[in-house]
Amino acid sequence: MDDLLAALSLYGNPKLIKMETGWWCFIESADQDVGAKLTIGSEIRHTHPAHAISECLQRVEASGLPKHPPSGFIPLQRLRT
């Protein structure tokens, strides 16, 4: 489950919720420049949290949503030789 959440977190901040009907996982992406907000999520009736996360990840990857670097990521600078 940790690996799935880590993979999903490359696209934003995933949310995992236990509802009366089952587990639900979703991620929201916003584009402030155009005023758009996109929510991609799993179905709400999963009996195991890993199934909800996996389905959400599959849908996010299929959507073409770009990956973002993890929080606190510092890119390495190349040295010229």
JODA-V414402 format. One record per backbone hydrogen bond with DSSP energy under -0.5 kcal/mol. NH is the residue of the N-H (numbers start at 1). CO is the residue of the C=O. E is the energy in kcal/mol with one decimal. If there is no record, write none. Layout:
NH/CO/E + NH/CO/E
This chain:
5/1/-2.5 + 6/2/-2.4 + 7/3/-2.3 + 8/4/-2.4 + 9/5/-2.1 + 10/6/-0.5 + 10/7/-0.9 + 11/8/-1.8 + 12/9/-0.7 + 14/12/-0.8 + 15/26/-2.8 + 17/24/-3.2 + 19/17/-0.7 + 19/22/-2.6 + 22/19/-0.8 + 23/46/-3.2 + 24/17/-2.4 + 26/15/-2.1 + 27/40/-2.4 + 29/38/-3.0 + 31/36/-2.9 + 32/30/-0.6 + 34/31/-0.6 + 35/31/-1.2 + 36/31/-1.8 + 38/29/-3.6 + 40/27/-2.6 + 42/25/-2.8 + 46/23/-1.4 + 51/48/-0.8 + 52/48/-1.3 + 53/49/-2.3 + 54/50/-2.5 + 55/51/-2.2 + 56/52/-2.1 + 57/53/-2.6 + 58/54/-2.3 + 59/55/-2.1 + 60/56/-2.5 + 61/57/-2.6 + 62/58/-2.0 + 63/59/-1.4 + 64/60/-0.8 + 64/61/-0.7 + 65/60/-1.0 + 68/10/-4.4 + 73/70/-1.9 + 75/73/-0.5
